[in-house]
Amino acid sequence: MSLIQNLKLVHLPKSKTSNYSHLLLSVFVLLVAIFCLAPVLWQLLTSLKVNADISAVPNVYIPKRYTLAHYTELFTRRPFLNYIFNSALVSITSTVLCLALGAPAAYALARLRIWGEQVILAGVLIVTLFPYILLFLGLLQVVQALHLGNNYLALIIPYTAINLPLTILVMRSFFQQLPRDLEDAAKVDGYNIQQILLQIVLPMTVPALVTTGILAFIFAWNEFIFALTFITRESLKTIPVATAQLGSSSVFEIPYGAIAAATVLGTSPLVLLVLLFQRRIVQGLTAGAVKG
């Protein structure tokens, strides 16, 4: 009995230490989650507060009165549905173009023997690391020369060009992980390069397509500088620009409630998109990390 009791006493501190470590880890994760989600919760509550609670001193953190007036104001005083349509059209079109152009280019760099392949890859990597904001003045000159101002193409073309290098690099890494046996068997069966890419390779890289597509979509949806400069017509503005330019009845009044409501509406599609495809995103981010 004394030996068993001694063994219990030896293992007891380790059990307590592991419990404390688990508790501290749980508390740390909870604090990080609260720190990250607090601004989101604050914006959501602000969009539901009445104006008296928004301007109250001290701050009313948990309101007792809720209203949807700020949301209805967006659609009655401003064409907010039109802004949503503009953002969706520009983002979806540029994302589709990125995948349509980037996937064949990535496959060519991963499988075909191209002269100057390393130079091309180095150029793609440099463009990926290059801050896109430095292209602003050059793109402005191009837009003015081609008379693309107040046109969807003024945003679709730059967004596609900026996201294309990242799409090529990500898709190329996935194509390199695929076994060549399937492609060799398809060639024996008479498949050409286009058929191999469309019917065999791309269906196997759906997680990569989803991951790169969502990254390109988020960038295009949230981009502000190009949309602010290249688009000045009210009917063509996107959500970030329209939200920043929300005005009130008075010059000295800032419509915090309407801005918060516009922020919530503008962020909701991205949140839903990530929640719907979170499994695909995780597969896309981790599939190339370990070779089977």
Helices and strands as residue ranges (DSSP letters): H 2-48, H 51-54, H 69-77, H 80-111, H 117-129, G 132-135, H 136-146, H 153-177, H 181-188, H 193-196, I 197-201, H 202-204, H 206-222, H 225-230, G 234-236, H 239-244, H 256-276, H 278-286
